[in-house]
Amino acid sequence: MKDLKLNIVRVSTETEKTECAEIMADSEPWTTLGIYMDHIMNILKNPLHEVFAAYIKDEIVGTMVIH
């Protein structure tokens, strides 16, 4: 197996927030709960939430929001 380095960084751009929101909107439990992209973007833009992205190379492969 190839050695892949996972980097977790705080999200700082609108583009990163959009990519994170797309990942969330296309995954469980958000699809089952009916949580859509606009609602997720509101969560990610909330200044009380810390948003992080998990990168492998230059690709976001996961996201995490700390309330």
MOJO-V301983 format. One record per helix or strand. SS is the DSSP state (a for helix, b for strand). FROM is the first residue (numbers start at 1). TO is the last residue. If there is no record, write none. Layout:
ss->(SS;SS)
from->(FROM;FROM)
to->(TO;TO)
This chain:
ss->(b;a;a;a;b;b)
from->(6;14;30;37;50;59)
to->(10;25;33;45;56;66)
